[in-house]
Amino acid sequence: MLRPGVDVRLEAAGLLAMSAKLGTRSVVDQRGPESTTTVLDHHLNRIFRTSEAVST
């Protein structure tokens, strides 16, 4: 479930651009896969509610 007030189109565009850049950096060894996953998880957690937040 999305957090209130999330602009879906804006977030989708940002995540697409960020994931492309992170993927490129990971391929050329500037950023490892764990770091890439951490960055994407951070941004996804900003957009989506956790299961605990949904049940309250």
QUIGI-V10895 format. One record per residue. N is the residue number from 1. RES is the residue in three letters. SS is DSSP state (@ for helix, = for strand, . for the rest). PSI is psi in whole degrees, -180 to 180 (NA if undefined). NEAR is the number of other C-alpha atoms within 10 Angstrom. Layout:
# QUIGI-V10895
n->{N N}
res->{RES RES}
ss->{SS SS}
psi->{PSI PSI}
near->{NEAR NEAR}
This chain:
# QUIGI-V10895
n->{1 2 3 4 5 6 7 8 9 10 11 12 13 14 15 16 17 18 19 20 21 22 23 24 25 26 27 28 29 30 31 32 33 34 35 36 37 38 39 40 41 42 43 44 45 46 47 48 49 50 51 52 53 54 55 56}
res->{MET LEU ARG PRO GLY VAL ASP VAL ARG LEU GLU ALA ALA GLY LEU LEU ALA MET SER ALA LYS LEU GLY THR ARG SER VAL VAL ASP GLN ARG GLY PRO GLU SER THR THR THR VAL LEU ASP HIS HIS LEU ASN ARG ILE PHE ARG THR SER GLU ALA VAL SER THR}
ss->{. = . . . . . @ @ @ @ @ @ @ @ @ @ @ @ @ @ @ @ @ @ @ @ . . . . . @ @ @ @ @ @ @ @ @ @ @ @ @ @ @ = . . @ @ @ @ @ .}
psi->{139 151 152 141 5 129 102 -46 -43 -45 -40 -43 -42 -44 -38 -48 -44 -43 -36 -45 -44 -38 -43 -44 -35 -40 -37 19 27 -18 128 166 -34 -42 -42 -44 -40 -44 -48 -42 -42 -48 -37 -38 -26 -32 -43 146 151 165 -32 -41 -31 -38 -11 NA}
near->{10 15 14 9 7 12 11 11 9 9 15 11 11 12 15 11 12 16 16 11 12 20 17 13 15 16 11 9 10 11 14 14 15 9 12 17 12 11 14 15 12 10 14 14 12 14 18 15 15 13 9 7 10 11 7 5}
